Every structure is written in C-alpha cells, then in structure tokens.
C-alpha cells in the first residue's frame, strides 16, 4: 500500500508549553497513528538559527523538544524522527533550489515584507537588520519538504505561503531538469486548539503568559491559580465561553466532563474550586508524561542516539539516493564519464523527458520533449497531482496508450521508442 507522506517541522527555539501540546503535539501524534500515513517529524534547528544566536539555548531547546515529543508518545520505530542538521542533503538541496528560485517571489515572503515594513516605519534602510537567512528561509523550508517528496504539510494559515513557494520552486526545477519532485499540498488543521495563557491572550512565549508543559506539579498548580478571572463571586453564574479557566479545562477533558463543568459555571462555581478542578484535570493527563520526560531529559545521550539513528536510516532510504539523482540531473557529474557521454550523444538522440507546467488558464499540463521536439502534449488537469499521476503511468507502461496525446507530425513508434529508452535508463 502506498502511504501518504506527511511532514511536520518543529522549531527548536523555546521550551514547550501547554499550548504547544494541545495545538501541535497531541493532534500530530493522533494523526501519526493512521496506517495509511508515513509521518516525518523533524527538529528544525537550522531554522532556529535565524531567530536565535544563543548556542546554549538552541541546544537546550532541541533537547527539551525532543524529550517532550518522545514523552508524549512519539514512537521512533513507527515514524521518521530526526534533526534537520543531521541531514546534509537538506542544505545541498537548498542551494540547488536557490538557483531556480525567483528573487521576486522571495521579496513577497511575509516575514521579509514585515521586516521591511518595520524598517520603513522607523525610517531605516529597507534591509537594515535583515539577514540573508531570514530572506532565504522559504527556500530552506522548501528543501525540508522536497527532499522527502512529502505529499502533505500541516501548517497554520500564516505558513500557507511557504508551501506555495515550495511548490513553485519544485515545479521550476522539474521544468528544467525533469520530473523529480512531488509538489506538496498544504493541510490546514481547522480544529486545532488555541489555548489562552495566564492573562487571557493566546498562550505564547512572546507574551510571557505560558504554562510550561512539564512544569513540576506544585509550579503547575501555582500557575493555574494565577490565571486571570473576572470578579464574579461564589454563587454568581459565570460565562464559560468567556472564561480562560473553562477554555483550558475543555482542552483537557472529555465532552462529558466539559459539559459538567459548563453546568457548574452556570450554577456559580467559585473560581478557586474551578481552578482546582482545572489543575487536577491537566495534571491527570500530563503527570505520566512528566515522569517519562524527566527520565529522558536526564539521559541526553539516549535522545542523541535516537535522533542520529533516525537521520541515518532516513538518509539511506530517501535523501542520499535522491541527491545523487539531482546532482546528475543538474550536471554535477563524474568527469571520467564525460568522453563516453559525448560519444553516446553523437550516436543516440537526446533523451526524452517529461515537463509539467501551469498555464495562464490555471490548469496543469505536461509534455514529453526530446531535445527541441515535442512528442506528447496533454490536455489540462485541474490539479498537479492528476498530471503527475498520468506521467507516472506513462513511465511505468513504457509505451503510449492514448494516441490523442501525440503532437503533430509525431508517430506512435517514435514515442514508444522514447518511453522505452526512458524506462531503460531509469532501470
């Protein structure tokens, strides 16, 4: 069974909190248990360097986040779990993509535009304080995705643009060098929990209002009791939907438990009692994981071994073979074979290759070309995956099965010969 490849990146720039767990870790782990999905989870430590120039903090965050995901139930034997910097093919692919990425597209990236806007408001030069890393961030993200030909990438709405860029860079590369990359699709998790922090705003390190995921039990209780509430006293009905306490409780309870707590709010439960119930509910779910986390964090060498093992297996399975193919495609080749290749060029026609592209009508097309000659020309498809599947079927068959695709003046025999040669070369 062909499994759908789903890739999730985790930036290593802080300590995980309850919002990270409810909004990202828990739903991702639930999705990874689907047998039809091949899950990739990576610690994006290269990305962390764009925001953080504190080496000890990057290292500590990497350790804490890896331990958090493992303690929460991530099984490295059933998913791919690795550190971005342990895959050297990723920065190499970043450069190959840089050579086809349009600067105009990168100029429109949200993070770069926001930095430029801030500089203009402050009367500074557009690029003041802007690193090349920030500007090239979308290309590195594209390499993260394309190196494993991910089918789907779950992201928030603010990251949709980056997936669209990855598609664009992959498509440009395919157009120039042949069909190598799957064009990823974005997945928006509409129902992911967004938890309020201690002050009612979204729980975020930027607001300094977080509850650390694995805070010691007494600290967890103290933080929960410090959550901002209104002045309604014991016995006064309270609005559950407007309450930070209830929103947090609902994220860690069953529907039945949440309904019971809602009724208690309407009956005028006291804030102290409500916060105690919230503490017990969160601690019941987090406590077993906290014990695993503390055991893991005390043995960093074991976490290091898990990450290195994941990267080594992943490189051997996917990254290294793909990069070898890409190097050959762009011309980074063994020079000892140059004279042989020159002779073959004289004796044989140019190899045929498929090219996929998008027209102004918004539809997706492919064609089979041999040098300057077009052999096949498709009709339009609504989605790039449909065009890619048709190309894959032709490659697998090694011959033409639909003469309506023939370009003018081309015989079926010419196309069959080109497809057969392509299949032989691939083999």
C-alpha positions in Angstrom: 0.0 0.0 0.0 1.3 3.4 -1.0 1.3 5.6 2.1 0.8 9.4 2.1 3.9 11.2 3.3 3.1 13.9 5.9 5.9 16.2 7.1 5.9 18.3 10.3 8.7 20.7 11.3 9.3 21.7 14.9 11.3 24.9 15.5 13.8 24.5 18.4 13.7 28.0 19.9 12.0 27.5 23.3 10.5 25.3 26.0 7.2 23.5 25.1 4.1 24.8 26.9 0.5 23.5 27.2 -0.5 25.5 24.1 2.2 23.6 22.0 0.9 20.3 23.4 -2.8 20.9 22.7 -2.3 22.7 19.5 0.5 20.7 17.8 2.0 17.7 19.7 -1.2 15.9 20.7 -3.0 16.3 17.3 0.1 15.4 15.4 0.6 12.2 17.4 -3.0 11.2 16.9 -2.6 11.7 13.1 0.6 9.6 13.0 -1.3 6.5 14.1 -3.1 6.3 10.8 -1.6 3.3 9.0 -2.1 5.0 5.6 0.3 7.8 6.6 4.1 7.9 6.6 4.9 10.5 9.2 8.1 12.7 9.2 8.8 14.8 12.3 12.0 16.9 12.4 13.6 19.3 14.8 14.2 22.5 12.7 17.4 23.6 14.3 18.7 25.3 11.1 15.6 27.5 11.2 16.1 28.3 14.9 19.5 30.0 14.0 17.6 32.7 12.1 15.9 33.9 15.3 18.3 32.8 18.0 22.0 33.4 18.2 22.4 31.8 21.6 24.1 28.4 21.1 23.3 27.0 24.6 19.6 28.0 24.2 19.4 26.2 20.8 21.0 23.1 22.2 18.8 23.1 25.3 15.6 23.7 23.3 16.5 20.9 20.9 16.9 18.5 23.9 13.7 19.7 25.6 11.5 19.5 22.5 12.8 16.0 21.5 12.2 14.8 25.0 8.7 16.3 25.0 7.6 14.6 21.8 9.0 11.3 23.0 7.4 11.6 26.4 4.1 12.4 24.8 4.1 9.1 22.9 6.1 9.6 19.7 7.4 6.1 18.6 10.7 6.5 16.6 10.2 2.9 15.3 7.0 3.8 13.6 7.7 7.4 12.3 10.7 9.2 11.0 12.0 11.4 13.8 15.2 13.3 13.1 17.1 16.6 13.5 17.3 18.8 10.4 21.1 19.5 10.8 21.8 15.7 10.7 20.6 15.6 7.0 23.4 17.3 5.0 21.4 16.7 1.8 19.0 19.4 3.0 21.4 22.4 2.8 22.7 21.0 -0.5 19.2 20.8 -2.0 18.6 24.4 -0.6 21.4 25.6 -2.9 20.0 23.7 -5.9 16.6 25.3 -5.3 18.2 28.7 -4.7 19.5 28.5 -8.3 15.9 28.2 -9.6 14.0 30.3 -7.0 12.8 33.7 -8.3 14.0 36.6 -6.1 10.8 38.4 -6.9 8.9 35.6 -5.1 11.2 35.8 -2.1 10.7 39.6 -1.9 7.0 38.9 -1.3 7.6 36.4 1.6 5.5 37.6 4.7 8.4 37.6 7.2 10.7 39.6 4.9 8.0 42.0 4.0 7.1 42.5 7.6 10.8 43.3 8.4 10.9 45.8 5.5 7.7 47.5 6.7 9.1 47.9 10.2 12.3 49.4 8.9 10.3 51.9 6.7 8.2 52.9 9.7 11.4 53.5 11.7 13.0 55.5 8.8 15.7 52.8 8.3 17.0 51.3 5.1 14.7 48.5 3.9 17.1 45.7 4.7 18.5 47.1 8.0 19.0 44.1 10.4 17.6 41.6 7.8 19.9 38.6 7.5 20.2 36.5 4.3 18.9 33.6 6.5 15.6 35.4 7.0 15.3 36.2 3.3 16.2 32.6 2.2 14.0 31.0 4.9 11.4 29.9 2.4 14.0 28.1 0.2 15.3 26.1 3.2 11.7 25.2 4.1 11.1 24.1 0.6 14.2 21.8 0.8 12.9 20.3 4.1 9.7 19.3 2.2 11.0 18.3 -1.2 14.0 16.2 0.0 11.5 13.6 1.1 8.8 14.3 -1.6 6.2 15.0 1.1 2.6 14.8 -0.1 1.1 16.9 2.7 2.4 19.5 5.1 0.2 20.5 8.1 0.7 24.2 8.8 -1.1 27.2 10.3 -2.6 29.8 7.9 0.4 32.1 8.3 2.6 29.3 6.7 0.4 28.6 3.6 2.6 31.0 1.5 5.7 28.9 2.3 4.1 25.7 0.9 3.0 27.6 -2.2 6.7 28.7 -2.6 7.9 25.1 -2.2 5.5 24.1 -4.9 6.8 26.8 -7.2 10.5 26.0 -6.6 9.8 22.3 -7.1 7.9 22.9 -10.3 10.6 25.2 -11.7 13.2 22.5 -11.0 11.0 19.8 -12.6 10.5 22.0 -15.7 14.3 22.5 -16.2 15.6 19.1 -15.2 12.8 16.5 -15.4 10.3 15.1 -13.0 12.0 14.8 -9.7 9.8 16.4 -7.0 6.3 15.7 -5.8 4.5 19.1 -5.4 3.3 19.2 -1.8 -0.2 20.1 -0.7 -1.0 22.2 2.4 -3.1 20.9 5.2 -4.8 23.3 7.4 -5.9 22.0 10.8 -9.1 24.0 11.4 -9.9 22.4 14.7 -6.5 22.7 16.4 -6.9 24.1 19.9 -5.6 27.6 20.6 -5.2 27.9 24.4 -5.5 31.1 26.3 -2.5 32.0 28.5 -2.4 33.2 32.1 -3.6 36.7 31.0 -6.3 35.6 28.6 -4.3 36.3 25.4 -3.2 33.4 23.2 -0.6 31.3 25.2 2.7 32.4 23.7 6.3 32.9 24.8 6.1 36.3 23.2 3.5 37.4 25.8 5.3 35.6 28.7 2.0 34.1 29.7 2.7 30.4 29.2 2.3 27.3 31.4 5.4 25.0 30.7 4.2 21.6 29.6 6.2 19.7 32.2 6.4 22.2 35.0 6.7 20.5 38.4 3.4 19.7 40.0 3.5 22.5 42.6 4.6 25.1 40.0 1.8 23.9 37.7 -0.8 24.4 40.5 0.6 27.9 41.3 0.5 29.0 37.7 -3.1 27.7 37.2 -4.2 29.6 40.3 -2.7 32.8 38.9 -4.9 32.7 35.8 -6.8 36.0 35.4 -10.5 35.8 36.1 -13.4 38.2 36.5 -14.8 39.4 39.8 -17.9 37.3 40.0 -18.2 35.7 43.4 -19.2 32.2 44.6 -22.8 31.6 43.7 -22.9 34.0 40.8 -23.4 32.4 37.3 -20.3 32.6 35.1 -19.9 32.7 31.4 -17.9 29.6 30.5 -17.3 30.7 26.9 -15.6 33.9 28.1 -13.5 32.1 30.8 -9.9 31.3 30.4 -10.3 28.6 33.1 -13.1 26.9 31.2 -11.3 27.1 27.8 -8.3 25.4 29.3 -10.4 22.8 31.1 -12.3 22.0 27.9 -9.0 21.3 26.0 -8.0 18.6 28.5 -11.4 17.0 29.2 -13.9 14.7 27.5 -17.1 16.2 26.1 -19.0 14.9 29.1 -16.5 16.4 31.6 -16.7 19.7 29.8 -20.5 19.7 29.8 -20.5 19.0 33.6 -18.1 21.9 34.1 -20.2 24.2 32.0 -23.2 23.4 34.2 -21.1 24.2 37.3 -20.2 27.6 35.8 -23.9 28.3 35.2 -24.5 27.3 38.8 -22.0 29.7 40.2 -18.9 27.6 41.0 -16.2 29.5 42.8 -13.0 30.4 41.0 -10.9 28.6 43.5 -12.9 25.4 43.0 -12.8 25.8 39.2 -9.1 26.3 39.2 -8.6 23.2 41.4 -10.6 21.1 39.0 -8.6 22.5 36.1 -5.3 21.7 37.9 -6.5 18.1 38.6 -7.7 17.6 35.0 -4.4 18.8 33.4 -2.2 17.0 35.9 -4.0 13.7 35.3 -3.1 13.9 31.6 0.4 15.4 32.0 1.7 13.6 35.1 2.6 10.2 33.4 4.3 12.1 30.6 6.1 14.3 33.0 7.7 11.2 34.6 8.9 10.0 31.2 10.1 13.5 30.3 12.2 13.8 33.4 13.7 10.3 32.8 14.5 11.2 29.2 15.9 14.7 29.9 18.3 13.1 32.4 19.8 11.0 29.6 20.6 13.3 26.7 22.9 10.7 25.1 19.9 8.4 24.6 18.0 11.2 22.8 21.0 12.0 20.7 21.3 8.3 19.7 17.6 8.3 18.7 17.9 11.4 16.5 21.1 10.2 14.9 19.6 6.8 14.2 16.5 8.3 12.6 18.6 10.6 10.4 21.0 7.8 9.3 18.1 5.5 8.3 16.3 8.3 6.6 19.4 9.4 4.6 20.0 5.9 3.4 16.3 5.3 2.4 15.5 8.7 0.8 17.8 11.7 1.0 21.2 10.3 -0.3 19.7 8.4 -3.4 17.6 11.5 -4.4 20.5 13.9 -4.1 22.6 11.6 -6.3 19.9 11.7 -8.9 19.6 15.5 -8.6 23.3 16.1 -8.9 23.3 14.0 -12.1 20.3 15.9 -13.4 21.9 19.4 -13.0 25.3 18.3 -14.4 27.3 17.8 -11.2 28.7 14.5 -12.7 31.6 12.2 -12.7 34.1 13.7 -15.2 35.6 10.3 -16.0 32.4 9.5 -17.9 32.4 12.7 -19.9 34.0 11.2 -23.1 31.7 8.2 -23.0 28.7 10.5 -22.7 29.9 12.6 -25.6 30.1 9.6 -27.8 26.6 8.5 -26.8 25.3 11.9 -27.7 26.6 11.5 -31.2 25.2 8.0 -31.6 21.8 8.4 -30.0 19.1 11.1 -30.0 18.8 13.3 -26.9 17.0 11.5 -24.0 13.3 12.3 -23.7 11.9 13.9 -20.6 8.6 14.9 -19.2 7.9 18.5 -18.2 5.0 19.7 -16.1 3.8 23.3 -16.0 0.9 25.5 -15.3 -0.8 27.7 -17.9 -2.5 31.1 -17.6 -5.9 29.3 -17.5 -4.9 27.9 -14.1 -4.8 24.3 -15.3 -1.9 21.9 -15.2 -0.3 20.3 -18.2 2.6 18.0 -19.2 4.5 17.3 -22.3 7.2 14.8 -23.4 10.1 16.5 -25.2 13.2 15.2 -26.9 15.6 18.0 -27.4 13.6 20.8 -29.1 11.0 18.3 -30.4 7.6 17.9 -28.6 6.4 14.3 -28.7 3.4 14.4 -26.4 1.1 17.2 -25.3 -1.5 16.7 -22.6 -4.9 18.4 -22.1 -5.3 20.4 -18.9 -5.7 18.9 -15.5 -7.4 20.5 -12.5 -4.7 19.5 -10.0 -0.9 19.0 -10.4 -1.2 15.6 -8.8 -3.5 14.4 -11.6 -1.0 15.4 -14.2 1.8 13.8 -12.2 -0.1 10.5 -11.9 -0.7 10.4 -15.7 3.1 11.0 -16.2 3.9 8.2 -13.8 1.6 5.8 -15.6 3.2 6.5 -18.9 6.7 6.0 -17.4 5.6 2.7 -15.9 4.0 1.4 -19.0 7.0 2.3 -21.2 4.7 2.9 -24.2 1.9 5.1 -25.3 -1.7 4.1 -24.5 -3.6 7.2 -25.7 -2.8 8.5 -29.2 -4.7 11.7 -28.6 -1.6 12.9 -26.7 0.6 12.7 -29.9 1.9 16.1 -31.0 1.5 17.0 -34.7 3.8 15.0 -37.1 4.9 12.5 -34.4 4.4 8.8 -34.8 3.4 6.4 -32.1 6.6 4.4 -32.8 8.7 7.5 -32.0 7.0 8.0 -28.7 7.2 4.3 -27.7 10.9 4.3 -28.5 11.4 7.4 -26.4 9.4 5.9 -23.5 11.2 2.6 -23.7 14.6 4.3 -23.7 13.5 6.4 -20.6 12.4 3.2 -18.8 15.7 1.5 -19.7 17.7 4.5 -18.4 15.8 4.5 -15.2 16.3 0.8 -14.6 
